[in-house]
């Protein structure tokens, strides 16, 4: 990126006056090196150039409920799939639910359209995947795949581990078809969870205090057996059988890791976070191991929150002992991965006030003083791409600053404590996209709370 691409401040958006000479210099460095996003066909040229031959592109989001992040992430993904040989999208979602979508985009399964294919996403927060932007991307992906041969079709996969019971059911259904005696053994092993009903947290609570009640040995034995028999299950039925076995094996792996995760929940939050992101890395490696019509490597796009995809070593998370998927990917493949983050200054967001409550359309507070959001707003450029390897940008952003993270819950009344942490953004990501004002993601079933109107502009002070 170069100074010739800088954009004058639009008349409709007034830049915040700098507070001192040092900040004025910082803003000038950013304005001279930022790539404005104007809606032109060339918007993503520097991003595509920066990606180059990398086989992993991790695209984040600063909230789980911002339409602009989802839409732009989909636009980038379409370019990578259509023109640059990427054949997999791996997302922060459960494996069985995402695999139903995968079957649809590959022309398999019985779902009539993208809305139906997303029907597996019923657990809170359903709007993360059952929304208009994901629906439209899945529709595009099916159309794209229908026009090309099977070896080049792009898939859609889940990386997360919350689907313990759904994954158990999937393993049992598979084994009942290919090996009824093995299904009987699996059912006996997985019955260890039956004492706790459908709530895996109840199991985790009990097992964390009494290891004799743990199902650890059972889930490990089941995974080992399934893997040991994989060759015999697929020997005579070709690619379709291999796909089914792959799906079942990843479900068995998920059950093993979910068991560890739910036990860790009641020991220390760092432990459970690390189990979850390590599982995401394992699933990503499994997706990458699939054969690709484009060559030896399956080129994968990852969709997840900034907190999972920005290198944890550059954040307060890392200082507290947490690792994440972005860190693990960099440690594994280095320059073969490109990490892209998002940020916004204000607007609206789809989120809940508490876990398992209905989605609401909430107003996002302006970025706090001392945050990256406030600094980028002060440039006066409404939408921009920052190459964090650019010398001017690296100089401007060398100091740690606050960064906002909104998940599925947003509490503006305690925003400083609930949603901000310190980061070194140039070490966290390779590229950053800042969209100054953004809009709430629209769920496929918005509900009365979402339609109830946005909260007032004013918020309590002293947050």
N, C-alpha and C positions, 0 to 999 in steps of 0.2 A: 504494500500500500504506500502511497506517496501523497505529498501535499496537494497535488493537482486534483485529487479526488475529494478534498475537503468541501464542505457545503456551507454556504452562508446561513445564518440563523433565520428561519422563516418568520415572516411578520406576525404569524399567529402564535408564535411561541417565543417568549422573551427569556433569554438566558439569565440565570441568577448572577448578580454582580459578584466578582471574587472578593474574598474577605481580606486578602493580603497579596503581596507581590509573589510569594511562593505559589499560592494557589492560582494566581493569574498565569504564571508560567506553566503550571500543570495543565490548566485548561487549554492553553495555546498548543501544547504538545499533543493533547488529545484531538483537538480540532484539526490539526495539520495532518494527523495520521489516520483518523477514523474513516471508514468507508461507509458513506451514507446509503441507507436502504430506501429506495424511492419507488419500488414497484417495477423497475425496469428489468428486462430480461438478463441484464448483466449483474444484477444484485449479488449473486452468489459466485461470481467468477473468482474472486480472491479466495473464497472458502474452498472451492473445488481445487484450485491450484495448490492451496496449503495441504489438502488431503493427499493429493498426488497418488502414489501407489499404495497408500496405507490400506490394510485389509480390515481394520476395525475403526468405526466412527461412532463415538459415544455422544449422543445429543441429549442434553439435560432439559430442565425446566425449573424455574424458580418457584413454581406452585403447581399443585395437581389440578388446578381449576381455572387456568388462563387460556382462553381461546386462541390468542395470538401465538403463544408458544406452541400449541398443538398444530396450528395451521402451518407455521413456518417450518417446524420440524418435519411435517409431512411433505412440504415442498422440497426441502433438501433431500429427503429420502427418495422421492420420485426421481430426482436427477441422478442420484447415485445408482438406483436400480435400473433406470432406463438406459443410462449412458455410460456407466462406469463399473458394471459387472457385479454389483452387490446382489446377493440372492437370499438374504435372510434379514428379518427385522426381529430382534429379541427385546422384549419389553418387561417392565416392572409389573408383571401380572402372573397369576398362577398358571402352571403348565397345562392342566386339563382344559381350562377355559380358553386359553390362547390356542391350544391345538385344535379345538373345534373351529376356530377362525382359520387356522392353517389349512384344514381340510377344505373349507369353503373356497379359499383363494386359489387352491390347486384344482378346483373343479370336482372335488370329492364330497361325500356327505350329502345330507338331505336338506340343508338350509336353502331357502329360496333366494335370499338376498343377504346383504351385509347386516341389516338390523337383526334378522333371525340368527345369523352366525354369532353375533355378540350376545346371544341370549343366555350363555353360560355365566355371564358376569352378573350375579345376583347378590353377592355378598357386599356389604359396605366396604368401600365407597363405590357403588356401581357406576357413578357418573364418570369415574376416571377413564373407563373404556366404553361405556354405553353413552356416547355423546356424538354430536353431529360431525365433529372433525374426524374422529376415528372411523365413524361409519363411512364418510366420504372417501377416506384413504383406503379402506378395505374394498369399497366398490371399485376404486381405481386399480387396486392391486389385482383384483379378480379379472378385470378387463385386460390389463397388461399381460397377465399369465395366459389368458385364453388365446392370445395372439402368437405365443411362442411355444417351442417344443418343451417337453417335460424336463429335460436336463437343465434348462435355464429358468424355470419358474422360481419365483421368490416366495419364501415361506414366512410364517408369522409364529413366533414362539414365546413362551412365558418363562421368566427367570426366577419367580418368587416361590415361597414355600408355605403359604398359608392353607393350602388345599389338602391337608392331611387325609381327611375321610374320603374326599373325592378321588384322590390318588390311590388310596387303598382299593376303592371300588373298581377303578380302572385296571389295576393289576389283577384283581380277581376275575374280572370279565375276560381279560386277555388269556389268562391261564385256563379258565374253564373251556375256552375254545381250542387251545393248542395242547393242553396237558391236564386233564381233569384231576389226576392224582396229585400233581404239583399244586393245583388250585386248592385241594383239600388241605395240604400242608400249609399253604399261605393263609388260608382262612383261620386255621388253628393258631398260627403265629400272631396274626393281626387281631385276634380276639382279645389279646392282652389289653387293647384300648376300650373294650366294650364296657368295662366297669365305670367309665367316665362319661358316657353318653356322647353327644355330638360336640361338646365343648372341649377342644384340645387343651385349653388353659387349665381346666379342672385336672386333666392328667398331669400337666406340667407342675402344678402346685403340689399334688400328692407325691409325684416321683422326685421332686427336688428335695423333699424332706425324708424320703424313705427309698433308698436305691433298690431295695428288694422288690419294690413295686414298679420298677422301671421296665420299659419294653425295649430297651436298647439292644439286648442280645437277639431278640426276635426279629427286629427290623433289619439288623445287619445280616443275620442268617438268610433272610428272605432275599435280600439284594444279591448276596453272594451266589445263592442257588440260581436265581434268574440269569445272572451273568454267565454262570458256568454252563448253562443249557442253551444259551443264545444261538450257537451255531446249529444245533440240532433243530431248533424251532424254525429256522429260516432256510434250511438246507435245500428244500425242494420247491419252495414257492416264490423265490425271486424277490424283486424290489418291494412289492406290496407287503410281503411278510416281514422283510427287513424294517420297513417303516413302522409296522405295528409293534415289532419287538423293541425298536428304539423308543417308541412312545411309552411302552410298558416299563422298560428299564429306567427311563428318566422319572417315571412316577414312583418306582420303588426307591430310587435314590432320594427323591423328594421326601418320601415318608421317613427314611433314615435321618435326613437332616432336620426335618420338622420335629422329630422326636427330641433331638438334641436341643433345638431352638426353644421348644416349650419348657423343657427342664431348665434351660439357662435363664428364661424370663424371670424366674423367682430367685435367682442368685445375684445377678448384677446386670444392669441394662447394657453395659459395654459388651458383656459376653454374648448376649442374644443378638445385638447388632452385628457383631463380628461373625457369628454363625450364619446369619442371614446373608450378609454380603459375600462371605466365602462360598455359600451355596450358589449365589448368583454367578459367581465366577466359574464354578464347576459346571453349571448349566450352560453358560456361554461357551466353555471349552467343548462341551458335548455338541452344541450346535455347530461350532467351527469344524468339528471332526467329520461332519457329514460330507459325503462326496459332492463335488460341485462341477457343473458342466463348464465352468469358466476356468478350470485348472485345479491345482492341488489344494488351494485354500478356499474355503467358503468365506466370502467377504460379508461381514455382518455389520448392520446398523443397530445400535442399542438405544432404546428410549427409557429414560428413568429420571428421577429427580436429581437436581444438582448435587444434593447431599450424598447421593450414591455415586455419581459419575465424576465429580470434581475430586482431584487427588486429596485424600484426607490428610496427608502429611503437611499440607499447606493451610490447615484450618485448626480451630480449637478442638475439633473432633480428634484429630491425630494426637494433640497434646494430652488428651484425656484417655488415650489408649485405644481409640477406635480406628479401624481400618475401613476401607470401602472398595467398591468394585473398580472405581477409577484408579486407585492406587495399585490394586492387584493386577490390573491390565497393564499399567505402565511397567510394573516390576517384571511382568511376564514377557511382553513383546516390545517394550520401548517405543521407538519411533514408528513402529508399524500400527500404532493407534493414534487417533486424533480426538481430543476431548473438547467439546463445545458446550459452553454454559449460556444461560439466559438471565436477564435481569429486567426489572421494570420499576418505575418511580411511583406511579399511582394508577388508579382505575378501579375496576371491579374484579371480583374473583368468585368462583363457585367453591364453597367450603361449608363445613358444618361447624357448629359451636362446640359440640362434644362428640365423642365417638359414638357411632351408630345412630346419630340423629339425622333428620332430613337435611338435604342440601339446601343452602341459602345462597342468594346472590348478595355478596357483601362488598362494601366499599373498601378499597385498599388505601391505607394512610400514605401520605407522601413519605418518601424516603427520609430516614432520620439524619440529622446532622452528623457528619463524620462517616457516612456510609458511602459505598460505591454508588448506590442508587442516587444519592443527592449529588455526588460529584458529576456523574454522567448526565444527569438532568441539567446541571449548570452549563454544560457545553452548548445547549440550545439546539442540539441535533436530535430530532425526534426519534429517529430509528437509525441504528448504526451497527456495523460489524467492526470489532477490534481484533487485530492479529496481535496476540499478547507476546509474540516473539519479535515484533517490531521494536526497534531500539527506542524510538520516541515514546511509544506506549509503555514499554517496560520501565522507562525512566519516570514517567508520569505516575505509574501505579506501583512503584516499588515499595511504598509503605503499607503495612497491614491496615485494613479498614473493616468496618462493620459490613456485613452482607446479610440480606434478608432471605429467609427460607420459609415459605408457607406450604404446609403439607395438605392433608385433607381436613385439618382443623385450623381455623383462623380466629385468633382472639385479639382484635385490635386494641382492646382496653388494656392489655398487658403486652403490647407488641415488643417492646425492647427486651423483656425477659423471655418471651415465648418464641420469638421469631428471628432474632439477630445473633450472629456469632462473628468472631474475627477471622479473617482469611487474608492470605497473600494471593490475590487472584491470578497473577502471572505464573505462579507455581501450581495453581489449582487447575487451570484450563489452558488449552492452546489458543482457543478463540472464544470471544465473548460477544453475544448479540444483546444489545440493549434496546428495548422498545419502551419509550418513555411513558406512554399511557396505554393501558391494555384493558381488555373486556373479559367478562366472565364466560367461561366455557358453558355451552348449552347442553344439558343432559337430554337424552332421548325421552325421558319421562321427568320433566322438571319438577312437578309437584307444586302444591300451593305455597309452600314456604319459599321456593325459589322465585315464584311469580309475585310474591308479596311485596316486592318493591325494594329498592336499595335503602340502606340505613342513611341517616343524615351525614352531612359532610363533617360536622364537628365531632371531636372525640375528647375525652378527658385529657388534661395536661398531666405532666409529671410521669410519663410512662417510662 
